[in-house]
Amino acid sequence: MKQLVLIVGAFYGMLSIILGAFGAHAFKDMISVEKLASFEVGVRYMMYSALTLLILGFFLDFTTGIEKNAARLIMVGSFMFSVSIYFLAFSEKINVPSKVLGPITPVGGTLMLVGWGMLLYYFIRMYK
């Protein structure tokens, strides 16, 4: 589990740098300012998750279900949240209906929140 968390964290970090660069340069001529701002939110949250996963990967042993499930929820939630925003930003260009992608974003955000809540619970319990 430790290796998976570190690999996903590194991948999310790399992907957010690549997409952030494209957003700052190539995509600004392709999508509206509002869509670009949304795209940047997805990039930012993916980087937050990348850094979080790297920290968790280096410092946790993943011996408990809480540690494992918190990391899983952050990984899956971040993917759902950020990738759905990326597609929503380009929804007019790639003909993907917002009605299909729209509900995915809050589900991903909720999964991330639950993952963070599990970490909070774990740390409170661990240092009690």
MOPAC internal coordinates of N, CA, C and O (Angstrom, degrees):
PM7 1SCF
backbone

  N    0.0000 0     0.00 0     0.00 0    0    0    0
  C    1.4594 1     0.00 0     0.00 0    1    0    0
  C    1.5318 1   110.67 1     0.00 0    2    1    0
  O    1.2310 1   120.98 1   139.16 1    3    2    1
  N    1.3169 1   115.72 1   -40.84 1    3    2    1
  C    1.4630 1   120.84 1  -179.94 1    5    3    2
  C    1.5275 1   110.56 1   -56.50 1    6    5    3
  O    1.2310 1   120.49 1   133.28 1    7    6    5
  N    1.3399 1   116.67 1   -46.72 1    7    6    5
  C    1.4575 1   121.12 1  -179.25 1    9    7    6
  C    1.5290 1   111.15 1   -63.59 1   10    9    7
  O    1.2310 1   120.23 1   137.99 1   11   10    9
  N    1.3328 1   117.16 1   -42.01 1   11   10    9
  C    1.4650 1   121.00 1   179.20 1   13   11   10
  C    1.5231 1   110.61 1   -61.01 1   14   13   11
  O    1.2310 1   120.23 1   134.97 1   15   14   13
  N    1.3205 1   117.16 1   -45.03 1   15   14   13
  C    1.4630 1   121.36 1  -179.23 1   17   15   14
  C    1.5273 1   110.12 1   -62.22 1   18   17   15
  O    1.2310 1   120.14 1   136.91 1   19   18   17
  N    1.3227 1   117.35 1   -43.09 1   19   18   17
  C    1.4630 1   120.70 1   179.13 1   21   19   18
  C    1.5290 1   111.69 1   -66.18 1   22   21   19
  O    1.2310 1   120.23 1   138.98 1   23   22   21
  N    1.3205 1   117.16 1   -41.02 1   23   22   21
  C    1.4674 1   121.14 1   179.19 1   25   23   22
  C    1.5288 1   110.36 1   -64.82 1   26   25   23
  O    1.2310 1   120.25 1   132.49 1   27   26   25
  N    1.3239 1   117.13 1   -47.51 1   27   26   25
  C    1.4667 1   120.12 1   179.97 1   29   27   26
  C    1.5250 1   109.93 1   -64.20 1   30   29   27
  O    1.2310 1   120.13 1   138.81 1   31   30   29
  N    1.3318 1   117.35 1   -41.19 1   31   30   29
  C    1.4614 1   120.28 1   177.71 1   33   31   30
  C    1.5217 1   111.87 1   -59.85 1   34   33   31
  O    1.2310 1   120.35 1   134.63 1   35   34   33
  N    1.3178 1   116.94 1   -45.37 1   35   34   33
  C    1.4660 1   120.79 1   178.50 1   37   35   34
  C    1.5260 1   111.15 1   -65.44 1   38   37   35
  O    1.2310 1   120.50 1   139.78 1   39   38   37
  N    1.3341 1   116.65 1   -40.22 1   39   38   37
  C    1.4605 1   120.28 1   178.55 1   41   39   38
  C    1.5231 1   111.04 1   -64.34 1   42   41   39
  O    1.2310 1   119.95 1   134.39 1   43   42   41
  N    1.3377 1   117.71 1   -45.61 1   43   42   41
  C    1.4640 1   120.84 1   178.53 1   45   43   42
  C    1.5252 1   110.50 1   -61.45 1   46   45   43
  O    1.2310 1   120.01 1   140.66 1   47   46   45
  N    1.3330 1   117.58 1   -39.34 1   47   46   45
  C    1.4515 1   120.32 1   178.04 1   49   47   46
  C    1.5186 1   111.71 1   -62.84 1   50   49   47
  O    1.2310 1   120.93 1   133.22 1   51   50   49
  N    1.3295 1   115.83 1   -46.78 1   51   50   49
  C    1.4600 1   120.81 1   179.19 1   53   51   50
  C    1.5339 1   110.78 1   -61.94 1   54   53   51
  O    1.2310 1   120.76 1   133.57 1   55   54   53
  N    1.3311 1   116.15 1   -46.43 1   55   54   53
  C    1.4631 1   120.66 1  -178.46 1   57   55   54
  C    1.5281 1   111.37 1   -63.37 1   58   57   55
  O    1.2310 1   120.18 1   140.76 1   59   58   57
  N    1.3152 1   117.26 1   -39.24 1   59   58   57
  C    1.4639 1   119.08 1  -179.49 1   61   59   58
  C    1.5255 1   111.18 1   -68.21 1   62   61   59
  O    1.2310 1   119.82 1   145.24 1   63   62   61
  N    1.3221 1   117.94 1   -34.76 1   63   62   61
  C    1.4662 1   120.40 1   176.19 1   65   63   62
  C    1.5312 1   110.15 1   -66.11 1   66   65   63
  O    1.2310 1   120.50 1   134.00 1   67   66   65
  N    1.3258 1   116.65 1   -46.00 1   67   66   65
  C    1.4680 1   120.81 1   179.95 1   69   67   66
  C    1.5275 1   110.61 1   -61.61 1   70   69   67
  O    1.2310 1   120.64 1   130.06 1   71   70   69
  N    1.3419 1   116.39 1   -49.94 1   71   70   69
  C    1.4643 1   119.42 1  -177.65 1   73   71   70
  C    1.5207 1   111.60 1   -68.60 1   74   73   71
  O    1.2310 1   120.14 1   145.76 1   75   74   73
  N    1.3264 1   117.34 1   -34.24 1   75   74   73
  C    1.4576 1   120.20 1   176.12 1   77   75   74
  C    1.5206 1   111.51 1   -62.70 1   78   77   75
  O    1.2310 1   120.54 1   139.67 1   79   78   77
  N    1.3245 1   116.58 1   -40.33 1   79   78   77
  C    1.4708 1   120.69 1   178.06 1   81   79   78
  C    1.5260 1   110.68 1   -65.85 1   82   81   79
  O    1.2310 1   120.65 1   136.34 1   83   82   81
  N    1.3326 1   116.37 1   -43.66 1   83   82   81
  C    1.4633 1   119.36 1   177.21 1   85   83   82
  C    1.5209 1   110.63 1   -62.85 1   86   85   83
  O    1.2310 1   120.60 1   139.71 1   87   86   85
  N    1.3235 1   116.46 1   -40.29 1   87   86   85
  C    1.4622 1   120.29 1   179.01 1   89   87   86
  C    1.5103 1   112.35 1   -63.74 1   90   89   87
  O    1.2310 1   120.40 1   142.94 1   91   90   89
  N    1.3081 1   116.85 1   -37.06 1   91   90   89
  C    1.4654 1   121.01 1  -178.94 1   93   91   90
  C    1.5212 1   112.61 1   -75.53 1   94   93   91
  O    1.2310 1   120.33 1   156.62 1   95   94   93
  N    1.3315 1   116.98 1   -23.38 1   95   94   93
  C    1.4615 1   119.26 1  -174.27 1   97   95   94
  C    1.5343 1   113.08 1  -120.86 1   98   97   95
  O    1.2310 1   119.89 1   113.85 1   99   98   97
  N    1.2967 1   117.82 1   -66.15 1   99   98   97
  C    1.4656 1   121.02 1  -171.62 1  101   99   98
  C    1.5289 1   113.51 1   -76.25 1  102  101   99
  O    1.2310 1   120.24 1   140.22 1  103  102  101
  N    1.3283 1   117.14 1   -39.78 1  103  102  101
  C    1.4638 1   119.38 1  -172.60 1  105  103  102
  C    1.5177 1   113.46 1   -78.36 1  106  105  103
  O    1.2310 1   119.54 1   161.91 1  107  106  105
  N    1.3319 1   118.49 1   -18.09 1  107  106  105
  C    1.4579 1   119.20 1  -176.07 1  109  107  106
  C    1.5279 1   112.64 1   -65.89 1  110  109  107
  O    1.2310 1   120.37 1   160.14 1  111  110  109
  N    1.3091 1   116.90 1   -19.86 1  111  110  109
  C    1.4616 1   119.97 1   175.97 1  113  111  110
  C    1.5295 1   112.13 1   -93.49 1  114  113  111
  O    1.2310 1   120.42 1   172.06 1  115  114  113
  N    1.3179 1   116.80 1    -7.94 1  115  114  113
  C    1.4654 1   120.60 1  -175.54 1  117  115  114
  C    1.5240 1   113.35 1  -100.15 1  118  117  115
  O    1.2310 1   120.18 1   148.98 1  119  118  117
  N    1.3336 1   117.26 1   -31.02 1  119  118  117
  C    1.4618 1   120.16 1  -176.14 1  121  119  118
  C    1.5234 1   109.74 1  -128.57 1  122  121  119
  O    1.2310 1   120.89 1   -17.43 1  123  122  121
  N    1.3181 1   115.90 1   162.57 1  123  122  121
  C    1.4638 1   121.02 1  -177.28 1  125  123  122
  C    1.5305 1   110.88 1   -68.26 1  126  125  123
  O    1.2310 1   121.04 1   -14.60 1  127  126  125
  N    1.3065 1   115.62 1   165.40 1  127  126  125
  C    1.4577 1   121.98 1   179.39 1  129  127  126
  C    1.5306 1   110.43 1   -61.05 1  130  129  127
  O    1.2310 1   120.51 1   139.48 1  131  130  129
  N    1.3253 1   116.64 1   -40.52 1  131  130  129
  C    1.4732 1   120.58 1   179.34 1  133  131  130
  C    1.5234 1   111.49 1   -64.82 1  134  133  131
  O    1.2310 1   120.56 1   136.81 1  135  134  133
  N    1.3197 1   116.53 1   -43.19 1  135  134  133
  C    1.4723 1   120.53 1   178.72 1  137  135  134
  C    1.5242 1   110.76 1   -67.15 1  138  137  135
  O    1.2310 1   120.58 1   143.18 1  139  138  137
  N    1.3188 1   116.50 1   -36.82 1  139  138  137
  C    1.4595 1   120.47 1   178.14 1  141  139  138
  C    1.5324 1   110.53 1   -65.40 1  142  141  139
  O    1.2310 1   120.47 1   141.90 1  143  142  141
  N    1.3294 1   116.70 1   -38.10 1  143  142  141
  C    1.4668 1   120.39 1   177.44 1  145  143  142
  C    1.5290 1   110.35 1   -63.11 1  146  145  143
  O    1.2310 1   120.31 1   138.78 1  147  146  145
  N    1.3213 1   117.02 1   -41.22 1  147  146  145
  C    1.4749 1   120.49 1   176.53 1  149  147  146
  C    1.5212 1   110.70 1   -64.00 1  150  149  147
  O    1.2310 1   120.80 1   136.43 1  151  150  149
  N    1.3295 1   116.08 1   -43.57 1  151  150  149
  C    1.4606 1   121.30 1   178.42 1  153  151  150
  C    1.5250 1   109.91 1   -56.27 1  154  153  151
  O    1.2310 1   120.55 1   136.04 1  155  154  153
  N    1.3222 1   116.55 1   -43.96 1  155  154  153
  C    1.4632 1   121.41 1  -179.68 1  157  155  154
  C    1.5261 1   112.26 1   -64.44 1  158  157  155
  O    1.2310 1   120.07 1   148.81 1  159  158  157
  N    1.3322 1   117.47 1   -31.19 1  159  158  157
  C    1.4699 1   120.58 1   175.18 1  161  159  158
  C    1.5297 1   109.30 1   -64.04 1  162  161  159
  O    1.2310 1   120.29 1   136.47 1  163  162  161
  N    1.3142 1   117.05 1   -43.53 1  163  162  161
  C    1.4661 1   120.68 1   177.27 1  165  163  162
  C    1.5115 1   111.79 1   -60.26 1  166  165  163
  O    1.2310 1   120.60 1   136.74 1  167  166  165
  N    1.3242 1   116.45 1   -43.26 1  167  166  165
  C    1.4704 1   121.39 1   178.71 1  169  167  166
  C    1.5232 1   110.29 1   -63.00 1  170  169  167
  O    1.2310 1   120.61 1   134.69 1  171  170  169
  N    1.3252 1   116.44 1   -45.31 1  171  170  169
  C    1.4640 1   120.84 1  -178.34 1  173  171  170
  C    1.5335 1   111.56 1   -61.98 1  174  173  171
  O    1.2310 1   120.36 1   134.18 1  175  174  173
  N    1.3301 1   116.93 1   -45.82 1  175  174  173
  C    1.4600 1   119.59 1  -179.43 1  177  175  174
  C    1.5221 1   111.84 1   -68.66 1  178  177  175
  O    1.2310 1   120.09 1   148.83 1  179  178  177
  N    1.3252 1   117.44 1   -31.17 1  179  178  177
  C    1.4615 1   119.23 1   176.22 1  181  179  178
  C    1.5315 1   109.79 1   -67.18 1  182  181  179
  O    1.2310 1   120.30 1   141.70 1  183  182  181
  N    1.3277 1   117.03 1   -38.30 1  183  182  181
  C    1.4642 1   119.69 1   177.74 1  185  183  182
  C    1.5328 1   110.41 1   -68.17 1  186  185  183
  O    1.2310 1   120.14 1   139.59 1  187  186  185
  N    1.3254 1   117.33 1   -40.41 1  187  186  185
  C    1.4693 1   119.40 1   176.02 1  189  187  186
  C    1.5273 1   109.99 1   -57.48 1  190  189  187
  O    1.2310 1   120.94 1   135.96 1  191  190  189
  N    1.3165 1   115.82 1   -44.04 1  191  190  189
  C    1.4614 1   119.90 1  -179.69 1  193  191  190
  C    1.5235 1   110.93 1   -67.61 1  194  193  191
  O    1.2310 1   120.26 1   142.31 1  195  194  193
  N    1.3228 1   117.10 1   -37.69 1  195  194  193
  C    1.4670 1   120.26 1   178.24 1  197  195  194
  C    1.5205 1   110.18 1   -59.59 1  198  197  195
  O    1.2310 1   120.52 1   130.69 1  199  198  197
  N    1.3132 1   116.61 1   -49.31 1  199  198  197
  C    1.4678 1   120.45 1  -179.49 1  201  199  198
  C    1.5237 1   111.37 1   -63.78 1  202  201  199
  O    1.2310 1   120.74 1   138.67 1  203  202  201
  N    1.3189 1   116.19 1   -41.33 1  203  202  201
  C    1.4685 1   120.56 1   178.21 1  205  203  202
  C    1.5249 1   110.71 1   -61.19 1  206  205  203
  O    1.2310 1   120.54 1   133.34 1  207  206  205
  N    1.3263 1   116.57 1   -46.66 1  207  206  205
  C    1.4620 1   119.86 1  -178.50 1  209  207  206
  C    1.5266 1   111.67 1   -64.94 1  210  209  207
  O    1.2310 1   120.15 1   141.63 1  211  210  209
  N    1.3149 1   117.31 1   -38.37 1  211  210  209
  C    1.4627 1   119.44 1   177.00 1  213  211  210
  C    1.5298 1   111.03 1   -63.97 1  214  213  211
  O    1.2310 1   120.45 1   136.82 1  215  214  213
  N    1.3060 1   116.74 1   -43.18 1  215  214  213
  C    1.4750 1   120.18 1   177.72 1  217  215  214
  C    1.5249 1   110.37 1   -62.53 1  218  217  215
  O    1.2310 1   120.53 1   133.52 1  219  218  217
  N    1.3304 1   116.59 1   -46.48 1  219  218  217
  C    1.4667 1   119.88 1   178.87 1  221  219  218
  C    1.5221 1   110.75 1   -61.60 1  222  221  219
  O    1.2310 1   120.66 1   137.36 1  223  222  221
  N    1.3153 1   116.35 1   -42.64 1  223  222  221
  C    1.4578 1   120.53 1  -179.42 1  225  223  222
  C    1.5160 1   112.92 1   -62.10 1  226  225  223
  O    1.2310 1   120.26 1   144.78 1  227  226  225
  N    1.3103 1   117.10 1   -35.22 1  227  226  225
  C    1.4620 1   120.30 1  -179.76 1  229  227  226
  C    1.5269 1   112.82 1   -80.69 1  230  229  227
  O    1.2310 1   119.71 1   151.53 1  231  230  229
  N    1.3265 1   118.16 1   -28.47 1  231  230  229
  C    1.4583 1   119.60 1  -170.96 1  233  231  230
  C    1.5216 1   115.61 1  -109.46 1  234  233  231
  O    1.2310 1   119.28 1   160.91 1  235  234  233
  N    1.3259 1   118.97 1   -19.09 1  235  234  233
  C    1.4621 1   119.84 1  -179.69 1  237  235  234
  C    1.5264 1   110.44 1  -100.37 1  238  237  235
  O    1.2310 1   121.11 1   -27.37 1  239  238  237
  N    1.3154 1   115.49 1   152.63 1  239  238  237
  C    1.4635 1   120.90 1   177.97 1  241  239  238
  C    1.5298 1   112.56 1   -94.20 1  242  241  239
  O    1.2310 1   120.18 1   163.82 1  243  242  241
  N    1.3280 1   117.25 1   -16.18 1  243  242  241
  C    1.4597 1   123.28 1  -178.62 1  245  243  242
  C    1.5261 1   111.33 1    58.45 1  246  245  243
  O    1.2310 1   121.56 1  -135.71 1  247  246  245
  N    1.3189 1   114.62 1    44.29 1  247  246  245
  C    1.4641 1   119.86 1   177.36 1  249  247  246
  C    1.5198 1   111.95 1   -92.89 1  250  249  247
  O    1.2310 1   120.07 1   162.88 1  251  250  249
  N    1.3236 1   117.46 1   -17.12 1  251  250  249
  C    1.4664 1   119.99 1  -179.81 1  253  251  250
  C    1.5251 1   109.83 1  -109.93 1  254  253  251
  O    1.2310 1   121.61 1   -22.13 1  255  254  253
  N    1.3129 1   114.52 1   157.87 1  255  254  253
  C    1.4598 1   120.76 1   176.91 1  257  255  254
  C    1.5129 1   112.01 1   -63.39 1  258  257  255
  O    1.2310 1   120.31 1   146.32 1  259  258  257
  N    1.3278 1   117.01 1   -33.68 1  259  258  257
  C    1.4613 1   120.39 1  -179.57 1  261  259  258
  C    1.5360 1   109.98 1   -63.59 1  262  261  259
  O    1.2310 1   120.16 1   134.45 1  263  262  261
  N    1.3188 1   117.30 1   -45.55 1  263  262  261
  C    1.4709 1   120.80 1   179.12 1  265  263  262
  C    1.5290 1   110.69 1   -61.11 1  266  265  263
  O    1.2310 1   121.15 1   132.34 1  267  266  265
  N    1.3170 1   115.40 1   -47.66 1  267  266  265
  C    1.4629 1   120.03 1  -177.89 1  269  267  266
  C    1.5236 1   111.59 1   -64.07 1  270  269  267
  O    1.2310 1   120.70 1   132.25 1  271  270  269
  N    1.3376 1   116.26 1   -47.75 1  271  270  269
  C    1.4615 1   119.43 1  -177.13 1  273  271  270
  C    1.5176 1   112.48 1   -69.28 1  274  273  271
  O    1.2310 1   119.87 1   145.91 1  275  274  273
  N    1.3284 1   117.85 1   -34.09 1  275  274  273
  C    1.4655 1   120.18 1   176.32 1  277  275  274
  C    1.5207 1   109.61 1   -61.77 1  278  277  275
  O    1.2310 1   120.15 1   134.03 1  279  278  277
  N    1.3169 1   117.31 1   -45.97 1  279  278  277
  C    1.4680 1   120.99 1   179.38 1  281  279  278
  C    1.5238 1   110.63 1   -64.41 1  282  281  279
  O    1.2310 1   120.21 1   137.19 1  283  282  281
  N    1.3180 1   117.20 1   -42.81 1  283  282  281
  C    1.4755 1   120.13 1   179.04 1  285  283  282
  C    1.5254 1   111.11 1   -60.48 1  286  285  283
  O    1.2310 1   120.86 1   134.64 1  287  286  285
  N    1.3345 1   115.97 1   -45.36 1  287  286  285
  C    1.4600 1   119.63 1  -178.42 1  289  287  286
  C    1.5282 1   111.34 1   -64.46 1  290  289  287
  O    1.2310 1   120.20 1   141.51 1  291  290  289
  N    1.3126 1   117.23 1   -38.49 1  291  290  289
  C    1.4606 1   119.94 1   178.00 1  293  291  290
  C    1.5266 1   110.25 1   -67.45 1  294  293  291
  O    1.2310 1   120.06 1   138.97 1  295  294  293
  N    1.3192 1   117.48 1   -41.03 1  295  294  293
  C    1.4690 1   120.44 1   178.92 1  297  295  294
  C    1.5289 1   111.20 1   -63.53 1  298  297  295
  O    1.2310 1   120.74 1   128.09 1  299  298  297
  N    1.3184 1   116.18 1   -51.91 1  299  298  297
  C    1.4717 1   120.38 1  -176.90 1  301  299  298
  C    1.5214 1   110.70 1   -68.89 1  302  301  299
  O    1.2310 1   120.54 1   136.07 1  303  302  301
  N    1.3313 1   116.57 1   -43.93 1  303  302  301
  C    1.4581 1   120.35 1  -179.39 1  305  303  302
  C    1.5095 1   112.22 1   -61.86 1  306  305  303
  O    1.2310 1   120.43 1   137.34 1  307  306  305
  N    1.3188 1   116.79 1   -42.66 1  307  306  305
  C    1.4636 1   120.69 1   178.85 1  309  307  306
  C    1.5221 1   110.89 1   -62.88 1  310  309  307
  O    1.2310 1   120.82 1   136.85 1  311  310  309
  N    1.3275 1   116.04 1   -43.15 1  311  310  309
  C    1.4587 1   119.76 1   179.07 1  313  311  310
  C    1.5226 1   110.26 1   -60.76 1  314  313  311
  O    1.2310 1   120.33 1   129.35 1  315  314  313
  N    1.3240 1   116.97 1   -50.65 1  315  314  313
  C    1.4667 1   120.86 1  -178.43 1  317  315  314
  C    1.5250 1   110.94 1   -61.15 1  318  317  315
  O    1.2310 1   120.36 1   134.40 1  319  318  317
  N    1.3263 1   116.93 1   -45.60 1  319  318  317
  C    1.4517 1   122.05 1  -177.52 1  321  319  318
  C    1.5315 1   110.78 1   -63.46 1  322  321  319
  O    1.2310 1   120.60 1   123.12 1  323  322  321
  N    1.3218 1   116.47 1   -56.88 1  323  322  321
  C    1.4622 1   120.33 1  -173.59 1  325  323  322
  C    1.5241 1   112.77 1   -69.14 1  326  325  323
  O    1.2310 1   120.27 1   133.33 1  327  326  325
  N    1.3138 1   117.08 1   -46.67 1  327  326  325
  C    1.4683 1   119.37 1  -177.18 1  329  327  326
  C    1.5292 1   110.94 1   -65.21 1  330  329  327
  O    1.2310 1   119.91 1   142.45 1  331  330  329
  N    1.3225 1   117.79 1   -37.55 1  331  330  329
  C    1.4664 1   118.97 1   177.50 1  333  331  330
  C    1.5260 1   110.41 1   -64.90 1  334  333  331
  O    1.2310 1   119.96 1   143.69 1  335  334  333
  N    1.3350 1   117.69 1   -36.31 1  335  334  333
  C    1.4723 1   120.14 1   176.22 1  337  335  334
  C    1.5299 1   110.38 1   -66.15 1  338  337  335
  O    1.2310 1   120.38 1   139.40 1  339  338  337
  N    1.3211 1   116.87 1   -40.60 1  339  338  337
  C    1.4694 1   119.49 1   178.31 1  341  339  338
  C    1.5271 1   110.29 1   -58.40 1  342  341  339
  O    1.2310 1   120.82 1   132.73 1  343  342  341
  N    1.3134 1   116.04 1   -47.27 1  343  342  341
  C    1.4616 1   119.65 1   179.97 1  345  343  342
  C    1.5231 1   111.89 1   -67.66 1  346  345  343
  O    1.2310 1   120.03 1   142.19 1  347  346  345
  N    1.3332 1   117.54 1   -37.81 1  347  346  345
  C    1.4614 1   119.97 1   177.50 1  349  347  346
  C    1.5307 1   110.89 1   -62.74 1  350  349  347
  O    1.2310 1   120.20 1   143.33 1  351  350  349
  N    1.3278 1   117.23 1   -36.67 1  351  350  349
  C    1.4555 1   120.18 1   178.91 1  353  351  350
  C    1.5245 1   111.30 1   -62.71 1  354  353  351
  O    1.2310 1   120.44 1   148.84 1  355  354  353
  N    1.3162 1   116.77 1   -31.16 1  355  354  353
  C    1.4660 1   121.70 1  -179.30 1  357  355  354
  C    1.5297 1   112.45 1  -105.61 1  358  357  355
  O    1.2310 1   119.82 1  -166.16 1  359  358  357
  N    1.3238 1   117.95 1    13.84 1  359  358  357
  C    1.4623 1   121.34 1  -173.71 1  361  359  358
  C    1.5254 1   112.83 1   -59.15 1  362  361  359
  O    1.2310 1   120.17 1   146.58 1  363  362  361
  N    1.3229 1   117.29 1   -33.42 1  363  362  361
  C    1.4612 1   119.43 1   179.12 1  365  363  362
  C    1.5307 1   111.61 1   -73.78 1  366  365  363
  O    1.2310 1   120.43 1   151.74 1  367  366  365
  N    1.3192 1   116.78 1   -28.26 1  367  366  365
  C    1.4653 1   121.44 1  -178.34 1  369  367  366
  C    1.5281 1   112.40 1   -82.68 1  370  369  367
  O    1.2310 1   120.17 1   146.47 1  371  370  369
  N    1.3281 1   117.29 1   -33.53 1  371  370  369
  C    1.4617 1   120.26 1  -174.37 1  373  371  370
  C    1.5223 1   112.98 1  -108.55 1  374  373  371
  O    1.2310 1   120.48 1  -173.61 1  375  374  373
  N    1.3216 1   116.69 1     6.39 1  375  374  373
  C    1.4685 1   122.69 1   176.78 1  377  375  374
  C    1.5261 1   113.81 1    55.94 1  378  377  375
  O    1.2310 1   120.81 1  -135.41 1  379  378  377
  N    1.3163 1   116.06 1    44.59 1  379  378  377
  C    1.4592 1   120.57 1   172.09 1  381  379  378
  C    1.5153 1   106.51 1  -103.58 1  382  381  379
  O    1.2310 1   120.10 1   -58.14 1  383  382  381
  N    1.3371 1   117.42 1   121.86 1  383  382  381
  C    1.4645 1   118.82 1  -177.05 1  385  383  382
  C    1.5266 1   112.53 1   -66.36 1  386  385  383
  O    1.2310 1   121.13 1   -44.56 1  387  386  385
  N    1.3145 1   115.44 1   135.44 1  387  386  385
  C    1.4649 1   121.38 1   178.66 1  389  387  386
  C    1.5184 1   111.64 1   -60.38 1  390  389  387
  O    1.2310 1   120.47 1   151.21 1  391  390  389
  N    1.3198 1   116.72 1   -28.79 1  391  390  389
  C    1.4643 1   120.39 1  -179.78 1  393  391  390
  C    1.5230 1   111.81 1   -63.54 1  394  393  391
  O    1.2310 1   120.48 1   151.86 1  395  394  393
  N    1.3191 1   116.70 1   -28.14 1  395  394  393
  C    1.4619 1   121.44 1   178.68 1  397  395  394
  C    1.5264 1   110.26 1   -79.30 1  398  397  395
  O    1.2310 1   120.50 1   134.33 1  399  398  397
  N    1.3254 1   116.65 1   -45.67 1  399  398  397
  C    1.4575 1   121.35 1  -175.49 1  401  399  398
  C    1.5239 1   113.40 1   -83.49 1  402  401  399
  O    1.2310 1   120.28 1   147.21 1  403  402  401
  N    1.3163 1   117.06 1   -32.79 1  403  402  401
  C    1.4610 1   121.59 1  -175.30 1  405  403  402
  C    1.5179 1   115.37 1   -49.71 1  406  405  403
  O    1.2310 1   119.23 1   132.45 1  407  406  405
  N    1.3363 1   119.07 1   -47.55 1  407  406  405
  C    1.4654 1   119.85 1  -179.24 1  409  407  406
  C    1.5280 1   114.35 1   -69.07 1  410  409  407
  O    1.2310 1   119.85 1   161.00 1  411  410  409
  N    1.3133 1   117.90 1   -19.00 1  411  410  409
  C    1.4667 1   120.35 1  -178.21 1  413  411  410
  C    1.5289 1   110.83 1   -69.86 1  414  413  411
  O    1.2310 1   120.21 1   143.33 1  415  414  413
  N    1.3152 1   117.20 1   -36.67 1  415  414  413
  C    1.4614 1   121.67 1  -177.03 1  417  415  414
  C    1.5271 1   112.55 1   -58.92 1  418  417  415
  O    1.2310 1   118.86 1   127.37 1  419  418  417
  N    1.3421 1   119.78 1   -52.63 1  419  418  417
  C    1.4672 1   118.30 1   179.82 1  421  419  418
  C    1.5265 1   113.76 1   -67.64 1  422  421  419
  O    1.2310 1   120.03 1   151.17 1  423  422  421
  N    1.3226 1   117.55 1   -28.83 1  423  422  421
  C    1.4693 1   119.52 1   176.02 1  425  423  422
  C    1.5281 1   109.27 1   -64.94 1  426  425  423
  O    1.2310 1   120.51 1   135.51 1  427  426  425
  N    1.3354 1   116.64 1   -44.49 1  427  426  425
  C    1.4560 1   120.45 1   176.90 1  429  427  426
  C    1.5150 1   111.64 1   -61.11 1  430  429  427
  O    1.2310 1   120.39 1   136.45 1  431  430  429
  N    1.3221 1   116.87 1   -43.55 1  431  430  429
  C    1.4562 1   120.86 1   177.73 1  433  431  430
  C    1.5148 1   112.38 1   -61.85 1  434  433  431
  O    1.2310 1   120.78 1   140.50 1  435  434  433
  N    1.3186 1   116.11 1   -39.50 1  435  434  433
  C    1.4649 1   120.65 1   178.32 1  437  435  434
  C    1.5232 1   110.98 1   -65.52 1  438  437  435
  O    1.2310 1   120.35 1   138.73 1  439  438  437
  N    1.3246 1   116.94 1   -41.27 1  439  438  437
  C    1.4661 1   119.95 1   177.81 1  441  439  438
  C    1.5267 1   110.91 1   -61.78 1  442  441  439
  O    1.2310 1   120.63 1   138.82 1  443  442  441
  N    1.3405 1   116.41 1   -41.18 1  443  442  441
  C    1.4679 1   119.04 1   176.97 1  445  443  442
  C    1.5278 1   110.54 1   -62.28 1  446  445  443
  O    1.2310 1   120.34 1   136.14 1  447  446  445
  N    1.3205 1   116.96 1   -43.86 1  447  446  445
  C    1.4685 1   120.76 1   179.52 1  449  447  446
  C    1.5247 1   111.73 1   -60.78 1  450  449  447
  O    1.2310 1   120.53 1   137.77 1  451  450  449
  N    1.3109 1   116.59 1   -42.23 1  451  450  449
  C    1.4681 1   120.31 1   178.64 1  453  451  450
  C    1.5289 1   109.86 1   -64.41 1  454  453  451
  O    1.2310 1   120.39 1   138.89 1  455  454  453
  N    1.3295 1   116.85 1   -41.11 1  455  454  453
  C    1.4617 1   120.60 1   176.39 1  457  455  454
  C    1.5191 1   111.60 1   -59.54 1  458  457  455
  O    1.2310 1   120.37 1   134.31 1  459  458  457
  N    1.3192 1   116.90 1   -45.69 1  459  458  457
  C    1.4646 1   120.88 1   177.59 1  461  459  458
  C    1.5280 1   111.11 1   -64.51 1  462  461  459
  O    1.2310 1   120.59 1   141.63 1  463  462  461
  N    1.3293 1   116.47 1   -38.37 1  463  462  461
  C    1.4729 1   120.14 1   176.82 1  465  463  462
  C    1.5208 1   111.40 1   -62.85 1  466  465  463
  O    1.2310 1   120.55 1   140.28 1  467  466  465
  N    1.3189 1   116.54 1   -39.72 1  467  466  465
  C    1.4649 1   120.12 1   177.45 1  469  467  466
  C    1.5265 1   110.84 1   -65.02 1  470  469  467
  O    1.2310 1   120.35 1   141.53 1  471  470  469
  N    1.3259 1   116.93 1   -38.47 1  471  470  469
  C    1.4710 1   120.03 1   175.85 1  473  471  470
  C    1.5201 1   110.76 1   -62.99 1  474  473  471
  O    1.2310 1   120.48 1   136.38 1  475  474  473
  N    1.3188 1   116.69 1   -43.62 1  475  474  473
  C    1.4615 1   120.98 1   178.34 1  477  475  474
  C    1.5236 1   110.25 1   -58.80 1  478  477  475
  O    1.2310 1   120.81 1   132.12 1  479  478  477
  N    1.3206 1   116.05 1   -47.88 1  479  478  477
  C    1.4613 1   120.86 1   178.21 1  481  479  478
  C    1.5247 1   111.10 1   -59.43 1  482  481  479
  O    1.2310 1   120.47 1   136.04 1  483  482  481
  N    1.3231 1   116.71 1   -43.96 1  483  482  481
  C    1.4660 1   122.47 1  -179.42 1  485  483  482
  C    1.5299 1   110.16 1   -60.96 1  486  485  483
  O    1.2310 1   120.44 1   133.48 1  487  486  485
  N    1.3248 1   116.77 1   -46.52 1  487  486  485
  C    1.4715 1   120.02 1  -177.82 1  489  487  486
  C    1.5224 1   111.79 1   -68.85 1  490  489  487
  O    1.2310 1   119.96 1   142.34 1  491  490  489
  N    1.3136 1   117.69 1   -37.66 1  491  490  489
  C    1.4641 1   120.39 1   177.25 1  493  491  490
  C    1.5205 1   109.53 1   -64.26 1  494  493  491
  O    1.2310 1   120.49 1   134.58 1  495  494  493
  N    1.3103 1   116.66 1   -45.42 1  495  494  493
  C    1.4629 1   121.55 1  -179.94 1  497  495  494
  C    1.5302 1   112.20 1   -67.15 1  498  497  495
  O    1.2310 1   120.45 1   142.55 1  499  498  497
  N    1.3159 1   116.75 1   -37.45 1  499  498  497
  C    1.4471 1   121.86 1  -176.75 1  501  499  498
  C    1.5243 1   112.03 1   -68.64 1  502  501  499
  O    1.2310 1   120.12 1   143.73 1  503  502  501
  N    1.3030 1   117.38 1   -36.27 1  503  502  501
  C    1.4612 1   121.51 1  -175.58 1  505  503  502
  C    1.5201 1   112.99 1  -106.08 1  506  505  503
  O    1.2310 1   120.34 1  -155.88 1  507  506  505
  N    1.2968 1   116.96 1    24.12 1  507  506  505
  C    1.4564 1   122.01 1  -179.78 1  509  507  506
  C    1.4902 1   111.50 1   -77.26 1  510  509  507
  O    1.2310 1   120.10 1   180.00 1  511  510  509

